[in-house]
């Protein structure tokens, strides 16, 4: 009974910025890891960034220096600030969360399109 709601996707020109958010809700649970994945047509789903509840982060090499993951623990929300966007960043972005004793969950996905 964990729900993930994503928002913030859209279309932007190269060099622009977007901020994605993902809010988790439910009854009694404890989140251990929250992160972002993306998938473009014809490509595998890949890890973009993730953060543990303790604050450790991990980024894909392709987004280091441009994307930043952050969180709001009291609201069980994770964010992805995306700067200097490139056409190759175009994909559907999925929020993911790992919950203690309940396993993993996925958001509905949000489209990010970068084009001129």
Beta strands, then each sheet from edge to edge (+ up, - down):
strand 1: 3-7
strand 2: 10-12
strand 3: 18-25
strand 4: 31-39
strand 5: 46-52
strand 6: 57-59
strand 7: 67-72
strand 8: 77-82
strand 9: 91-99
strand 10: 103-106
strand 11: 110-114
sheet 1: 1+ 3- 8+ 7-
sheet 2: 2+ 11+ 9- 4+ 5- 6+
sheet 3: 2+ 11+ 9- 10+
end
